[in-house]
Amino acid sequence: MSDENRKEEFKINSEELMEKLKAIIKEGNARKVTIKGKDGNEIISFPVTVGVAGIVLAPVFAAVATIAALATECTIVIER
């Protein structure tokens, strides 16, 4: 896999979802984030661009918070 299209996966529980997502965005080197449910189906996917302000991601954070409340375990896939 080339550095241009590197993917990482993290299996986490719902309590860690928001913290992990904020850390990924803060790092600033992710291009796209996908959250999958326990069964492996994609729940939400969104692009992350350099310089994205918190106001732009507010609706995404609201959706992720809802997912965290409903899911017990999920997988975050990060494209760098």
C-alpha positions in Angstrom: 0.0 0.0 0.0 1.4 3.4 -1.0 1.8 6.3 1.4 -0.7 8.2 -0.8 -3.6 5.9 0.0 -2.8 4.5 3.5 -5.7 3.2 5.6 -5.8 2.6 9.3 -8.6 0.9 11.2 -9.4 1.2 14.9 -12.0 -0.9 16.8 -13.3 1.1 19.7 -16.3 1.2 22.0 -18.8 4.0 21.9 -17.3 5.9 24.9 -14.0 6.4 23.0 -15.6 7.3 19.6 -15.7 11.1 20.0 -12.3 11.3 21.7 -10.7 9.3 18.9 -12.4 11.3 16.2 -11.3 14.6 17.7 -7.7 13.3 18.0 -7.7 12.2 14.3 -8.9 15.6 13.1 -6.5 17.4 15.4 -3.6 15.4 13.8 -4.5 17.0 10.5 -3.2 14.3 8.2 -6.5 12.4 7.6 -8.3 12.8 4.2 -11.4 10.8 4.9 -12.9 9.1 8.0 -15.4 6.3 7.8 -17.3 4.9 10.8 -18.6 1.3 10.5 -20.9 -0.5 12.8 -20.3 -3.8 14.6 -21.5 -5.7 11.6 -19.1 -4.0 9.3 -21.6 -1.8 7.5 -20.7 1.8 6.8 -22.6 4.2 9.1 -21.1 7.5 8.1 -18.2 8.7 6.0 -16.9 12.2 5.6 -13.9 14.0 4.1 -11.5 15.8 6.4 -9.5 18.6 4.9 -6.7 20.6 6.3 -7.9 23.8 7.9 -11.4 22.6 8.5 -13.0 24.8 11.3 -15.0 23.4 14.1 -18.1 25.1 12.9 -18.0 23.1 9.7 -17.6 19.8 11.6 -20.3 20.6 14.1 -23.1 18.7 12.2 -20.7 15.7 11.8 -19.9 15.7 15.5 -23.6 15.7 16.3 -24.2 12.7 14.0 -21.2 10.9 15.5 -22.5 11.6 19.0 -25.8 10.0 18.0 -24.0 7.0 16.6 -22.0 6.7 19.8 -25.2 6.6 21.9 -26.6 3.8 19.8 -23.6 1.7 19.0 -21.7 -0.5 21.5 -18.7 -1.1 19.3 -17.6 0.4 16.0 -14.6 0.7 13.6 -13.1 3.9 12.5 -11.3 3.7 9.1 -8.9 6.6 8.3 -7.6 7.3 4.9 -4.4 9.3 5.0 
